[in-house]
């Protein structure tokens, strides 16, 4: 019998895999690549990338 922690970890990994599969689809991948080009272009031209969040999202934003 799996522990609560093991079940939680498995569910998180399954959600992550589903998200990765969705992003790898052509339409989603195009949007990700467009964002990469936009951010890269800005940074190469002395621009900025401003990120924000509230609570856990703010902590996630700090990791960029």
C-alpha positions in Angstrom: 0.0 0.0 0.0 1.4 3.4 -1.0 1.8 6.1 1.6 0.0 9.4 1.3 3.3 11.0 0.3 3.9 8.5 -2.4 0.4 9.0 -3.8 0.8 12.8 -3.7 4.2 12.6 -5.5 2.8 10.3 -8.2 -0.2 12.6 -8.8 2.2 15.6 -9.1 4.4 13.8 -11.6 1.3 12.7 -13.6 0.1 16.3 -13.8 3.5 17.4 -14.9 3.6 14.8 -17.6 0.2 15.9 -18.9 1.3 19.5 -19.0 4.5 18.6 -20.8 2.5 16.6 -23.4 0.2 19.5 -24.0 3.1 22.0 -24.4 4.7 19.6 -26.9 1.7 19.9 -29.2 2.3 22.1 -32.2 0.0 25.0 -31.3 1.3 25.1 -27.7 4.9 24.7 -28.7 4.6 27.6 -31.1 3.4 29.9 -28.3 6.3 28.8 -26.0 8.9 29.4 -28.8 7.3 32.8 -29.5 7.8 33.7 -25.8 11.4 32.5 -25.9 12.2 34.6 -28.9 10.5 37.7 -27.4 12.2 37.4 -24.0 15.6 36.6 -25.6 15.3 39.6 -28.0 14.5 41.9 -25.1 17.4 40.6 -23.0 19.9 40.9 -25.9 18.8 44.5 -26.3 19.3 45.5 -22.7 15.6 45.0 -21.9 14.0 43.5 -18.9 11.7 40.6 -18.0 9.4 41.6 -15.2 7.7 38.7 -13.4 5.2 38.9 -10.5 3.0 36.7 -8.4 1.2 36.4 -5.2 2.2 33.9 -2.5 3.6 30.7 -4.1 3.5 32.3 -7.5 5.8 35.1 -6.3 8.2 32.5 -5.1 8.1 30.7 -8.5 8.6 34.0 -10.3 11.9 34.6 -8.3 13.4 31.4 -9.9 13.6 32.9 -13.4 
